[in-house]
Amino acid sequence: MKQLLVLLTLLTMATGATARSIADLFVLENAPAIGNTLSPTQRLDMLDYLRNDQDAVVTNEWSDESSLDSLTERYLLLTASEVKTVEMQLLTQGRDTVVAVIETYALPAKDSRISFYNQAWTPLRTSQFFKMPTTQDFALPTATDEQLRALQEQLRFDVISLHFEGERLVARHSLREYLTAEEWKKVQPCLRDSISYVIKGTKIKREK
């Protein structure tokens, strides 16, 4: 019976059910966005390097360098490769904990996607926690109909980056890097640079 209890405890830890920090979740084998890039051993090494004030850099599975750039109890920033960064942040409300993961690609304009998981890395529906902005959401209230038409004409698809800044999430459009100088000149006057969202428990809502 004692051996069975020990085995059950180890299995529970392996699924992340007892994880209390973002570092605990980062090293789990099924962690998304990094599972095919860094092995659990490499991730443990990165944590060890960072905690000992060393450069947390390893060679990933694609023979590229990955670095763990920032780590707190609830937040992690990983440079996975030259073109990809991964941010993880714990969102907590009462006993509920949700893990928000932002993957940002720079090709070269920065473009992000955000996903949400429980502590066992089971995917959750994004719409429960956050509504991704579109480029039109960056339009200023003072934008004229002509400016909005110009924006629509130049817009082929949304190119928007996300970044956690403490208890906020900031969205920025990447149109300046995506459009030609002439196209950007037409739409720049009618756009705000960023949109701020405040984290309230497990929800991320646009700041008024």
C-alpha positions, 0 to 999 in steps of 0.5 A: 500500500505504501509503495502504491501511494508513493507511485500515485504521488509521483504520477500526480507530480508528473502531470503538473497537478502539484506545480506551484510555479511557472518553473515547475510547469516549464520542465514538464515533458508535455509543455507546449511550444517548447516540447519539440525544441528543448528536452526536459533535461535542457530546461532543468539545466537552464533553470539551474544556470539562471538561479546560479547567475549564469547565462541560461543558454543551451543548444536546442534540438535544431542546433540553434541557441535557446536562452531563458531570459527572465524567470519569476514565480509566475512569469517566464520569458524564453528565446527559443530561437532567432525568430521565436520567443515564448512567454508563460504567465500564471493567471490565478483566481481563488484556487483556479490557475490558468497558464497563458502562453504567448508565442511570438515569431519575428519574420521579420514583423512580429506576430503572436498567438496566445493559448491557455492551459490548465496545470496539466497542460491540457488546452483550454478555449482561448475565448474563455480568457481573452479576445485577440484584437484585430488591426481595426481595433488600433484605429483611433476614434479620430480616424476619418472614413478615408483613413479607415478605407486606406487601412482596409485597402492596405490590410492583407492580414493582421500582424500583431504582437503580444507581451506581458508587462507585469499584471498587464498584457500589451498588444502592438501592431507590426504594420510598420515592419510589414508595409512599405514606407508609402503604405505606412505613411497613409495609415500611420496617422489613424492608428494607436501604437498599442492596446493595453489589457489588464489581468483580472484573475484568469481573465484578460480584459481591455483597459478602458 
